[in-house]
Amino acid sequence: MASSRLPLARGRRVSLAASLLLALSIAPLAAAAPAGSATAADAALPGGNVGADSGHVAAWLAAERASSPAVTAAAAFTLTLSPFKSGFTKPVFLTSARDGSGRLFVVEQGGKIKVIAADGTVLSQPLIDLSARVSKGSEQGLLGLAFHPSFRTNGKFYVDYTNLAGDTIINEYRLSPPSSNHVTLAGRRVLRIDQPYANHNGGDIAFGPDGMLYVATGDGGSGGDPGNRAQSLTSLLGKILRINVNGHTSTRGYLIPSSNPYVGRTGRDEIWSRGLRNPWRFSIDSATGTLWIGDVGQNRYEEIDRSAKGVYKVGGRARNYGWRVLEGRHCYRPSTRCATVGKTMPLVEYGHDVAGTSDDNCSVTGGYVYRGNAFPALKGQYLFGDFCSGRIWTVSAGAASPARATLRLNTSLNISSFGISGSNELYLLSLGGAIYRVGAS
């Protein structure tokens, strides 16, 4: 039924019961699939059907291979998932306030943020309950959460949700004192974005090492981006936005960083990156400032985008990731001879169809580069998964582009998100209500 679908799954119905299975159903795979085997990892190979799409794309791939060293063998380890907590209602995100309290915060799509205390107790009273304010469509709801870099002293945090009209809202709330576990103060409106359709809302938000708030927005929905909003510099949709929430004007609930790429030029001042379809989950590597984006595809391909930082502390400035001209590395509109000049191709793509199985992929869930200390074998690996198939892959953070991801686990979970603790340990969330610790052996 529709209610069992992740906020970003398109046109596929996935059994909610599947996501309730625990670690007994999780089958570890070999560190790397044999060459020529028909697995989802093979879909990440750059060859695919590129030749049928466009000589322009094939030429780009040839140039990439010529300028990049050979991809090294995949790191040898077994990815593990250990049950952590269960009983949540459609959990879609987990994060830490990084305030030394050891707390974790779990976002439920229906509008609540649950608190897991340092001793592992799930508190009965939520941090905040926005259930009466959020829309309940399959791709709508409470979608994102970010704590201010100075939360330890100012108690501020930010949420991204779709309101009852279906529009994107970013609000600021404050805990007083920051060590408390329930909001009692009224919030402040930071940003509202009109949404033309109910789907493709993005919803992820995160602070960068520069103290700016980064906001992921989908292309506005329907199918195929009919308004070409992802490419348009006059629309905030289909973008990564960058705003300063440490001030506001009489007309805006935020300030514009002067280093944003379109300040003083044609284009919305808030835009940092463009050309995205539905960047459901993105992350900023805490060690390098590299921007990682899991962008949900249309009908054939899912993609992982990677942009290293340059002069600025976070990567992705003025990047165009290609949608709707490209889906992954392939022409979408036009379907042939599409222009790739000025586009940033994905580091990894994988296909929906998986030969020899009915368990197809359909919707990428971006994750994180592991920077924790508990599992040395996992260090420097970027993890991501697919909501429909439950597959989990890794790719080295420093892999040459285009890269082949390594299929690590084949699960029956509906992977709604990955999460990160204050000590940089990773978690996996299943829409069915369970949360797992991610490890390696």
Secondary structure, DSSP 8 states (H G I E B T S, - for coil): -GGGS-TT--S----GGGGG--GGG-EE--SS--TT--SGGGGGSS-TTHHHH-HHHHHHHHHHHHHS----------EEEEEEE---SSEEEEE---SSS--EEEEETTSEEEEE-TTS-B-SS-SEE-TTTB--STT-SEEEEEE-TTHHHH-EEEEEEEBTTS-EEEEEEE-SSTT-SS--S--EEEEEE--SSSS-----EEE-TTS-EEEE----SSSS-TT-TTT-TT-SSSEEEEEB-S---SS-SSB--TTSTTTTSSS-TTEEEE--S---EEEE-TTT--EEEEE--SSSEEEEEEE---SSSSS-TT-B--TTTEETTEE-SSSSS---TT----SEEEES--TT-S-----EE---B---SS-GGGTTEEEEEETTT-EEEEEETT--SS---EEEEE-S--EEEEEE-TT--EEEEETTS-EEEEEE-
